[in-house]
Each structure stands twice: as C-alpha cells, then as structure tokens.
Amino acid sequence: MINGNKVLFSGMQATGSLTIGNYLGAMKNWVALADEFECFYCVVDMHSITIRQDPAELRRRARKLLQIYIAAGLDPEKSCLYYQSHVSGHAELAWILNCFTYMGELNRMTQFKDKSAKHADNINAGLFDYPVLMAADILLFQADVVPVGVDQKQHLELTRTIAERFNNLYGDVFTVPEPYIGKVGAKIMSLQDPARKMSKSDENPNGSIYLLDDPDTVARKCRRAVTDSEGMIRYCAEQPGVSNLLDIYSACTGKTPQEAEKEFDGQGYGVLKDAVAESLNAILQPLQKRVAELEADKAYVDRIIRDNAEKAQYYSTKTLRKVQKKVGFPERPRIK
Ligand code: TRP
C-alpha cells in the first residue's frame, strides 16, 4: 500500500515502434487504472539489452516511449513513469532473487525458448535470467496487481512462486502480485495476417499500425488490410480480417463490435477500411501532437524523469533494505 492505495506495476520495452495494439490493448487500460491504484509504469531498458541493441537508438526509443506514456494520458505527477536503469534496486534485487530461483524453472519459460531460437547467436545469461529481473521489478514495489498480456502470464506466475518461496523462508516480505488481465483490452491482430497478434517486432510493417504513423500511412495500411471474398461485413470467426477491423474500430470509437457490425451492414470493405483509418487517426493525431510538444519541451521531460526516478528509488529502497537484512547482509553505514 502506498498512501492508502494498492500498488500497480507494469512495464514496456522500448524496442521496436509501438503499435496501436500496444496502445488499445495495454496503454489505454493503464490510463484507466491510474485513478484506482498507485501506479509505477516503467520503461524496461535493462530488459532490452538481453537482445543486442544499437545504444543511441535504444536511448532515443526509451525517451520516446516515456513521452508516449504521457501523451497517452498518464499523469507523470501522479503515476511514476521512469526508466528501469535509473533505479539501482532492480539489479540488486534481481541478484538476490536469482539465488531463490531454480534453473529448471527458467528453462521452462516459453519466451526464453522462443527468443533463443530467434537469436541463436546470442543466447546470453541475461536472456535466461529475464524473468527474474521482471520478478524484481514487480516485487521491489510490493505491487498488488500487474496488468500483463497473455504472453507474460508465465513470468508473472514465476514471480508469485519466487515471492511465496521467499516469504516461506523469511516471513511476509513480499506482496504476492495478482495478474490483471484487462476487461476491455482489445486484442488487435496483424492487418496482414489476422491469425497473429499485431506486434512491434513484426518484419512486415504493413501488418502493424504504429503510433507515430502519419494519416496517409494509416489510411494506406488499412486499405491494404487482408479481408476475404465473402463480401459481407460480419463479426464472426469465419471472417477474422473483417472482425479485426471491427475490433479496431470499436476500440477507437467506444462502440461494441456488434454495434459496429450493424453500422456497416450492407457496405463494402472499402467503406469499413476508410472508417477504421479515420477512427484511428482521430486518436493518433492528438497523441502525436502531444509527443511533438513534449519532444520540444526538454526541460519539462527532464524534470519528470528526475522526479520520478527519485520517487521510484525511494519506494524501491524500502523493500530492498528489508530484503537485504533478511538474507543476512550487514546493515549499511550511511554512504553519500
Ligand atoms: N516483459 C514484459 C514485456 O516484454 C515487460 C516487463 C518487464 C514487465 N518488467 C515487467 C511487465 C514487470 C509487467 C511487469 O512485455
């Protein structure tokens, strides 16, 4: 609990460009939850280097992501928006938790298997240890809830296991976090392959609409979206491409997919695609404008980054000192 509120922690990687899937599926939920919880939304740049990154590019993207958090509607004076690498406790707690996590547990992680298959030339210890750093992120703030997509559920389960194991040995140190699977978090699929989730790491840029795509690009990608030859607009499993477009449209407009289906009854696919593009641009245009303003206001963003790093450092240190004591580290002298 912080200030009488339950704590929420979540994070995103700054690798690749954010898509409307990240926004409609996750970030929009984050904004809705920000009133209900004491929130920590982290840019997890330490996780990013488990895959080789261009340093300048990583720095640029990480700052952009933080600006997008703000532009999407998160209030940086209320929610703690910060970089993982600015808060030393993440790495320190991860080390301790490493000693309470078994190789066998990490070996079972499906994301590790997927990523090591994809990056066979760089299967580093950090990639293997990724879930422990994630557990440290969450437990460091005694988070009660963690909004995650289904692909991260296994990591959250492991976090709970580690927390419970530690608590069984040392008493109630960690809050055992619950996953928060969004009620409304639309699952947005690729425009080119509606069987696959829209992903920021997709090689085909036409499958994804990026948050920073300009209106013409959005319109072009929508027009190229894969549909079918049924010639009807129905929200059903047999028409995954059309249904995905209806999902996007309803997530943007606040209508239900069934209402959207009705609205386009008897219309051609072109009409639907143009309407989807329009509803997307109505969200993306103001968001991009805000990002540009933040880009221009360096002093403001720098202050937010500093203040929030300080806030995160403060709360994380509370947990960290408790944990260090429990495992037998001597009390620290005051060091400047
Ligand atoms: N691994 C998450 C992802 O790739 C990002 C992440 C890192 C995270 N630490 C976290 C998410 C803690 C929730 C809580 O999506």
Boltz pocket constraint, residues with backbone or C-beta under 6 A from the ligand:
constraints:
  - pocket:
      binder: B
      contacts: [[A, 9], [A, 10], [A, 11], [A, 12], [A, 13], [A, 44], [A, 47], [A, 133], [A, 134], [A, 137], [A, 138], [A, 146], [A, 147], [A, 148], [A, 152]]
      max_distance: 6.0
